[in-house]
Amino acid sequence: MPINLTVILKSKPESKDTLKSLLLDLVQNSTKEAACLQYDLHQNMEESTIFIFHEVWENEAGLKLHNEQSYLISFFKKAKPLLQEVPVIHRTEKLA
């Protein structure tokens, strides 16, 4: 069963460009994973410090493997001082 995630990250204003670069690298790595069905990154047009991921993973095992990847762990270490608040993760069920 596919796993749908929406992840919202808010950077500190002075860190927005650095975080954006890290996020784009994360997209490149994540989309190479076999279990990754969709991994879209968006930036809020009204508040450019907000970044939103829409992710779809093949199954729970694929998401678990993704969360264990060294590049993802490294990303969160680098991103932590750039973030204004803790990322918000919504695990959702697609209705339509």
N, CA, C and O atoms as a GROMACS GRO file, in nm:
protein
  384
    1MET      N    1   0.084  -0.118   0.000
    1MET     CA    2   0.000   0.000   0.000
    1MET      C    3   0.088   0.125   0.000
    1MET      O    4   0.177   0.136   0.085
    2PRO      N    5   0.067   0.217  -0.092
    2PRO     CA    6   0.150   0.338  -0.098
    2PRO      C    7   0.138   0.424   0.027
    2PRO      O    8   0.032   0.432   0.090
    3ILE      N    9   0.248   0.489   0.061
    3ILE     CA   10   0.256   0.580   0.175
    3ILE      C   11   0.266   0.722   0.119
    3ILE      O   12   0.357   0.753   0.042
    4ASN      N   13   0.172   0.808   0.157
    4ASN     CA   14   0.169   0.948   0.112
    4ASN      C   15   0.213   1.038   0.226
    4ASN      O   16   0.161   1.028   0.338
    5LEU      N   17   0.308   1.126   0.197
    5LEU     CA   18   0.356   1.221   0.297
    5LEU      C   19   0.353   1.362   0.242
    5LEU      O   20   0.380   1.385   0.123
    6THR      N   21   0.321   1.456   0.328
    6THR     CA   22   0.342   1.598   0.301
    6THR      C   23   0.432   1.648   0.413
    6THR      O   24   0.398   1.635   0.530
    7VAL      N   25   0.545   1.705   0.377
    7VAL     CA   26   0.642   1.753   0.474
    7VAL      C   27   0.659   1.903   0.454
    7VAL      O   28   0.686   1.949   0.343
    8ILE      N   29   0.644   1.978   0.561
    8ILE     CA   30   0.654   2.124   0.555
    8ILE      C   31   0.773   2.170   0.637
    8ILE      O   32   0.784   2.139   0.756
    9LEU      N   33   0.863   2.244   0.572
    9LEU     CA   34   0.982   2.296   0.638
    9LEU      C   35   0.982   2.448   0.625
    9LEU      O   36   0.948   2.502   0.520
   10LYS      N   37   1.020   2.515   0.732
   10LYS     CA   38   1.028   2.661   0.730
   10LYS      C   39   1.168   2.704   0.770
   10LYS      O   40   1.214   2.676   0.881
   11SER      N   41   1.235   2.770   0.678
   11SER     CA   42   1.372   2.814   0.704
   11SER      C   43   1.373   2.948   0.776
   11SER      O   44   1.276   3.024   0.774
   12LYS      N   45   1.486   2.975   0.838
   12LYS     CA   46   1.510   3.109   0.888
   12LYS      C   47   1.526   3.196   0.763
   12LYS      O   48   1.580   3.148   0.663
   13PRO      N   49   1.481   3.321   0.766
   13PRO     CA   50   1.488   3.405   0.645
   13PRO      C   51   1.627   3.413   0.583
   13PRO      O   52   1.641   3.409   0.461
   14GLU      N   53   1.728   3.424   0.666
   14GLU     CA   54   1.865   3.437   0.614
   14GLU      C   55   1.921   3.305   0.563
   14GLU      O   56   2.028   3.303   0.501
   15SER      N   57   1.852   3.195   0.587
   15SER     CA   58   1.901   3.063   0.548
   15SER      C   59   1.824   3.001   0.432
   15SER      O   60   1.851   2.888   0.392
   16LYS      N   61   1.729   3.073   0.378
   16LYS     CA   62   1.638   3.020   0.276
   16LYS      C   63   1.712   2.964   0.155
   16LYS      O   64   1.679   2.854   0.110
   17ASP      N   65   1.810   3.034   0.101
   17ASP     CA   66   1.880   2.987  -0.019
   17ASP      C   67   1.967   2.865   0.010
   17ASP      O   68   1.977   2.774  -0.072
   18THR      N   69   2.029   2.863   0.126
   18THR     CA   70   2.111   2.747   0.164
   18THR      C   71   2.024   2.624   0.182
   18THR      O   72   2.058   2.516   0.134
   19LEU      N   73   1.912   2.641   0.250
   19LEU     CA   74   1.821   2.528   0.269
   19LEU      C   75   1.766   2.480   0.135
   19LEU      O   76   1.756   2.359   0.112
   20LYS      N   77   1.731   2.571   0.049
   20LYS     CA   78   1.678   2.534  -0.083
   20LYS      C   79   1.778   2.447  -0.159
   20LYS      O   80   1.740   2.349  -0.221
   21SER      N   81   1.904   2.483  -0.153
   21SER     CA   82   2.008   2.404  -0.219
   21SER      C   83   2.017   2.263  -0.160
   21SER      O   84   2.028   2.166  -0.234
   22LEU      N   85   2.011   2.253  -0.028
   22LEU     CA   86   2.013   2.122   0.038
   22LEU      C   87   1.891   2.039   0.000
   22LEU      O   88   1.901   1.918  -0.021
   23LEU      N   89   1.776   2.104  -0.009
   23LEU     CA   90   1.653   2.034  -0.046
   23LEU      C   91   1.658   1.982  -0.189
   23LEU      O   92   1.611   1.872  -0.217
   24LEU      N   93   1.713   2.060  -0.278
   24LEU     CA   94   1.725   2.016  -0.418
   24LEU      C   95   1.818   1.895  -0.429
   24LEU      O   96   1.794   1.805  -0.509
   25ASP      N   97   1.924   1.894  -0.349
   25ASP     CA   98   2.013   1.776  -0.345
   25ASP      C   99   1.938   1.655  -0.290
   25ASP      O  100   1.956   1.543  -0.338
   26LEU      N  101   1.854   1.678  -0.192
   26LEU     CA  102   1.775   1.570  -0.133
   26LEU      C  103   1.681   1.510  -0.237
   26LEU      O  104   1.663   1.388  -0.241
   27VAL      N  105   1.622   1.592  -0.320
   27VAL     CA  106   1.534   1.543  -0.427
   27VAL      C  107   1.613   1.453  -0.522
   27VAL      O  108   1.566   1.345  -0.557
   28GLN      N  109   1.731   1.497  -0.562
   28GLN     CA  110   1.812   1.417  -0.655
   28GLN      C  111   1.842   1.280  -0.598
   28GLN      O  112   1.833   1.180  -0.670
   29ASN      N  113   1.878   1.273  -0.472
   29ASN     CA  114   1.910   1.144  -0.410
   29ASN      C  115   1.786   1.058  -0.388
   29ASN      O  116   1.787   0.939  -0.416
   30SER      N  117   1.680   1.119  -0.338
   30SER     CA  118   1.560   1.043  -0.303
   30SER      C  119   1.492   0.982  -0.424
   30SER      O  120   1.442   0.870  -0.417
   31THR      N  121   1.489   1.054  -0.534
   31THR     CA  122   1.420   1.003  -0.653
   31THR      C  123   1.494   0.885  -0.716
   31THR      O  124   1.438   0.818  -0.804
   32LYS      N  125   1.615   0.858  -0.674
   32LYS     CA  126   1.690   0.742  -0.725
   32LYS      C  127   1.652   0.614  -0.651
   32LYS      O  128   1.686   0.504  -0.696
   33GLU      N  129   1.583   0.627  -0.538
   33GLU     CA  130   1.546   0.509  -0.460
   33GLU      C  131   1.435   0.432  -0.530
   33GLU      O  132   1.341   0.491  -0.584
   34ALA      N  133   1.446   0.301  -0.529
   34ALA     CA  134   1.351   0.214  -0.598
   34ALA      C  135   1.208   0.232  -0.546
   34ALA      O  136   1.113   0.223  -0.624
   35ALA      N  137   1.191   0.256  -0.418
   35ALA     CA  138   1.057   0.266  -0.359
   35ALA      C  139   0.995   0.405  -0.374
   35ALA      O  140   0.880   0.425  -0.334
   36CYS      N  141   1.068   0.499  -0.430
   36CYS     CA  142   1.017   0.636  -0.445
   36CYS      C  143   0.929   0.644  -0.569
   36CYS      O  144   0.977   0.628  -0.681
   37LEU      N  145   0.800   0.670  -0.548
   37LEU     CA  146   0.706   0.684  -0.659
   37LEU      C  147   0.687   0.829  -0.698
   37LEU      O  148   0.660   0.861  -0.814
   38GLN      N  149   0.700   0.919  -0.600
   38GLN     CA  150   0.686   1.063  -0.625
   38GLN      C  151   0.759   1.138  -0.515
   38GLN      O  152   0.753   1.100  -0.398
   39TYR      N  153   0.829   1.245  -0.553
   39TYR     CA  154   0.905   1.323  -0.456
   39TYR      C  155   0.915   1.466  -0.509
   39TYR      O  156   1.016   1.504  -0.567
   40ASP      N  157   0.809   1.542  -0.488
   40ASP     CA  158   0.799   1.677  -0.542
   40ASP      C  159   0.830   1.780  -0.435
   40ASP      O  160   0.782   1.770  -0.322
   41LEU      N  161   0.909   1.880  -0.472
   41LEU     CA  162   0.944   1.989  -0.382
   41LEU      C  163   0.880   2.117  -0.434
   41LEU      O  164   0.889   2.150  -0.552
   42HIS      N  165   0.813   2.188  -0.343
   42HIS     CA  166   0.749   2.316  -0.376
   42HIS      C  167   0.800   2.423  -0.281
   42HIS      O  168   0.841   2.394  -0.169
   43GLN      N  169   0.795   2.549  -0.329
   43GLN     CA  170   0.827   2.663  -0.244
   43GLN      C  171   0.706   2.755  -0.244
   43GLN      O  172   0.652   2.787  -0.350
   44ASN      N  173   0.664   2.797  -0.126
   44ASN     CA  174   0.548   2.883  -0.112
   44ASN      C  175   0.573   3.016  -0.184
   44ASN      O  176   0.678   3.079  -0.164
   45MET      N  177   0.479   3.058  -0.265
   45MET     CA  178   0.497   3.181  -0.343
   45MET      C  179   0.479   3.307  -0.259
   45MET      O  180   0.540   3.410  -0.290
   46GLU      N  181   0.397   3.301  -0.155
   46GLU     CA  182   0.376   3.418  -0.071
   46GLU      C  183   0.476   3.428   0.043
   46GLU      O  184   0.513   3.537   0.085
   47GLU      N  185   0.521   3.314   0.091
   47GLU     CA  186   0.617   3.310   0.202
   47GLU      C  187   0.732   3.217   0.160
   47GLU      O  188   0.726   3.097   0.184
   48SER      N  189   0.833   3.274   0.100
   48SER     CA  190   0.939   3.196   0.034
   48SER      C  191   1.028   3.117   0.130
   48SER      O  192   1.115   3.042   0.085
   49THR      N  193   1.008   3.131   0.259
   49THR     CA  194   1.084   3.052   0.355
   49THR      C  195   1.018   2.916   0.381
   49THR      O  196   1.074   2.834   0.454
   50ILE      N  197   0.901   2.892   0.322
   50ILE     CA  198   0.829   2.767   0.342
   50ILE      C  199   0.848   2.676   0.220
   50ILE      O  200   0.824   2.715   0.106
   51PHE      N  201   0.892   2.554   0.249
   51PHE     CA  202   0.913   2.452   0.147
   51PHE      C  203   0.823   2.333   0.180
   51PHE      O  204   0.806   2.296   0.296
   52ILE      N  205   0.766   2.273   0.076
   52ILE     CA  206   0.671   2.163   0.096
   52ILE      C  207   0.708   2.047   0.005
   52ILE      O  208   0.726   2.064  -0.116
   53PHE      N  209   0.720   1.930   0.065
   53PHE     CA  210   0.739   1.807  -0.011
   53PHE      C  211   0.608   1.732  -0.020
   53PHE      O  212   0.532   1.723   0.077
   54HIS      N  213   0.580   1.678  -0.138
   54HIS     CA  214   0.473   1.580  -0.158
   54HIS      C  215   0.544   1.453  -0.198
   54HIS      O  216   0.606   1.446  -0.304
   55GLU      N  217   0.534   1.352  -0.113
   55GLU     CA  218   0.606   1.227  -0.136
   55GLU      C  219   0.508   1.110  -0.143
   55GLU      O  220   0.407   1.106  -0.072
   56VAL      N  221   0.540   1.015  -0.229
   56VAL     CA  222   0.467   0.889  -0.232
   56VAL      C  223   0.571   0.778  -0.237
   56VAL      O  224   0.658   0.774  -0.324
   57TRP      N  225   0.559   0.688  -0.139
   57TRP     CA  226   0.651   0.574  -0.128
   57TRP      C  227   0.574   0.446  -0.155
   57TRP      O  228   0.457   0.434  -0.119
   58GLU      N  229   0.640   0.352  -0.217
   58GLU     CA  230   0.577   0.227  -0.259
   58GLU      C  231   0.510   0.153  -0.142
   58GLU      O  232   0.401   0.098  -0.156
   59ASN      N  233   0.578   0.152  -0.028
   59ASN     CA  234   0.526   0.080   0.088
   59ASN      C  235   0.602   0.123   0.214
   59ASN      O  236   0.694   0.205   0.208
   60GLU      N  237   0.563   0.067   0.324
   60GLU     CA  238   0.625   0.102   0.453
   60GLU      C  239   0.774   0.067   0.455
   60GLU      O  240   0.855   0.143   0.508
   61ALA      N  241   0.808  -0.048   0.397
   61ALA     CA  242   0.948  -0.091   0.395
   61ALA      C  243   1.034   0.007   0.315
   61ALA      O  244   1.147   0.037   0.354
   62GLY      N  245   0.981   0.057   0.204
   62GLY     CA  246   1.054   0.154   0.123
   62GLY      C  247   1.075   0.286   0.196
   62GLY      O  248   1.182   0.346   0.185
   63LEU      N  249   0.975   0.331   0.269
   63LEU     CA  250   0.987   0.454   0.348
   63LEU      C  251   1.088   0.435   0.460
   63LEU      O  252   1.168   0.524   0.487
   64LYS      N  253   1.083   0.320   0.524
   64LYS     CA  254   1.178   0.291   0.633
   64LYS      C  255   1.321   0.294   0.579
   64LYS      O  256   1.410   0.351   0.642
   65LEU      N  257   1.343   0.233   0.464
   65LEU     CA  258   1.476   0.232   0.403
   65LEU      C  259   1.520   0.375   0.369
   65LEU      O  260   1.635   0.411   0.391
   66HIS      N  261   1.428   0.455   0.317
   66HIS     CA  262   1.458   0.595   0.287
   66HIS      C  263   1.504   0.669   0.412
   66HIS      O  264   1.603   0.742   0.409
   67ASN      N  265   1.431   0.650   0.522
   67ASN     CA  266   1.464   0.720   0.646
   67ASN      C  267   1.597   0.677   0.706
   67ASN      O  268   1.650   0.746   0.793
   68GLU      N  269   1.651   0.566   0.661
   68GLU     CA  270   1.780   0.516   0.709
   68GLU      C  271   1.898   0.556   0.620
   68GLU      O  272   2.013   0.526   0.653
   69GLN      N  273   1.871   0.621   0.508
   69GLN     CA  274   1.978   0.658   0.416
   69GLN      C  275   2.073   0.760   0.477
   69GLN      O  276   2.028   0.855   0.542
   70SER      N  277   2.201   0.742   0.456
   70SER     CA  278   2.301   0.833   0.514
   70SER      C  279   2.284   0.976   0.463
   70SER      O  280   2.306   1.071   0.538
   71TYR      N  281   2.244   0.992   0.337
   71TYR     CA  282   2.228   1.128   0.284
   71TYR      C  283   2.110   1.200   0.351
   71TYR      O  284   2.113   1.322   0.366
   72LEU      N  285   2.007   1.126   0.392
   72LEU     CA  286   1.893   1.188   0.460
   72LEU      C  287   1.931   1.227   0.603
   72LEU      O  288   1.896   1.335   0.651
   73ILE      N  289   2.002   1.140   0.670
   73ILE     CA  290   2.049   1.168   0.805
   73ILE      C  291   2.142   1.290   0.803
   73ILE      O  292   2.132   1.377   0.890
   74SER      N  293   2.231   1.296   0.705
   74SER     CA  294   2.322   1.410   0.689
   74SER      C  295   2.244   1.538   0.661
   74SER      O  296   2.277   1.645   0.714
   75PHE      N  297   2.141   1.528   0.576
   75PHE     CA  298   2.059   1.645   0.545
   75PHE      C  299   2.003   1.707   0.673
   75PHE      O  300   2.013   1.828   0.694
   76PHE      N  301   1.942   1.624   0.758
   76PHE     CA  302   1.879   1.677   0.878
   76PHE      C  303   1.981   1.740   0.973
   76PHE      O  304   1.948   1.837   1.043
   77LYS      N  305   2.102   1.687   0.978
   77LYS     CA  306   2.207   1.749   1.061
   77LYS      C  307   2.243   1.887   1.006
   77LYS      O  308   2.257   1.982   1.083
   78LYS      N  309   2.258   1.896   0.874
   78LYS     CA  310   2.294   2.025   0.812
   78LYS      C  311   2.178   2.124   0.818
   78LYS      O  312   2.199   2.244   0.835
   79ALA      N  313   2.056   2.074   0.804
   79ALA     CA  314   1.939   2.162   0.796
   79ALA      C  315   1.894   2.216   0.931
   79ALA      O  316   1.836   2.324   0.939
   80LYS      N  317   1.919   2.142   1.037
   80LYS     CA  318   1.867   2.179   1.169
   80LYS      C  319   1.894   2.326   1.207
   80LYS      O  320   1.802   2.395   1.250
   81PRO      N  321   2.018   2.376   1.192
   81PRO     CA  322   2.042   2.517   1.229
   81PRO      C  323   1.981   2.617   1.130
   81PRO      O  324   1.975   2.736   1.158
   82LEU      N  325   1.936   2.569   1.014
   82LEU     CA  326   1.879   2.658   0.912
   82LEU      C  327   1.728   2.673   0.927
   82LEU      O  328   1.668   2.763   0.869
   83LEU      N  329   1.668   2.586   1.006
   83LEU     CA  330   1.523   2.583   1.019
   83LEU      C  331   1.473   2.674   1.131
   83LEU      O  332   1.534   2.686   1.237
   84GLN      N  333   1.361   2.739   1.103
   84GLN     CA  334   1.297   2.826   1.202
   84GLN      C  335   1.216   2.745   1.302
   84GLN      O  336   1.197   2.787   1.416
   85GLU      N  337   1.167   2.630   1.258
   85GLU     CA  338   1.087   2.544   1.344
   85GLU      C  339   1.104   2.398   1.301
   85GLU      O  340   1.160   2.370   1.195
   86VAL      N  341   1.057   2.309   1.384
   86VAL     CA  342   1.066   2.166   1.356
   86VAL      C  343   0.979   2.134   1.234
   86VAL      O  344   0.867   2.183   1.224
   87PRO      N  345   1.030   2.052   1.140
   87PRO     CA  346   0.948   2.015   1.023
   87PRO      C  347   0.818   1.947   1.066
   87PRO      O  348   0.813   1.874   1.165
   88VAL      N  349   0.713   1.973   0.989
   88VAL     CA  350   0.582   1.912   1.014
   88VAL      C  351   0.561   1.805   0.909
   88VAL      O  352   0.575   1.830   0.789
   89ILE      N  353   0.528   1.685   0.955
   89ILE     CA  354   0.509   1.572   0.863
   89ILE      C  355   0.364   1.525   0.875
   89ILE      O  356   0.317   1.491   0.984
   90HIS      N  357   0.295   1.524   0.762
   90HIS     CA  358   0.158   1.476   0.756
   90HIS      C  359   0.159   1.346   0.676
   90HIS      O  360   0.199   1.344   0.559
   91ARG      N  361   0.115   1.240   0.738
   91ARG     CA  362   0.100   1.112   0.670
   91ARG      C  363  -0.048   1.104   0.632
   91ARG      O  364  -0.136   1.109   0.718
   92THR      N  365  -0.075   1.092   0.502
   92THR     CA  366  -0.212   1.104   0.457
   92THR      C  367  -0.258   0.982   0.376
   92THR      O  368  -0.178   0.900   0.332
   93GLU      N  369  -0.388   0.975   0.360
   93GLU     CA  370  -0.450   0.874   0.275
   93GLU      C  371  -0.513   0.946   0.157
   93GLU      O  372  -0.593   1.038   0.176
   94LYS      N  373  -0.478   0.907   0.038
   94LYS     CA  374  -0.535   0.970  -0.081
   94LYS      C  375  -0.680   0.927  -0.094
   94LYS      O  376  -0.710   0.808  -0.095
   95LEU      N  377  -0.768   1.026  -0.105
   95LEU     CA  378  -0.912   0.997  -0.114
   95LEU      C  379  -0.963   1.003  -0.258
   95LEU      O  380  -1.058   0.933  -0.292
   96ALA      N  381  -0.903   1.085  -0.340
   96ALA     CA  382  -0.950   1.097  -0.479
   96ALA      C  383  -0.835   1.134  -0.570
   96ALA      O  384  -0.854   1.149  -0.691
   0.00000   0.00000   0.00000
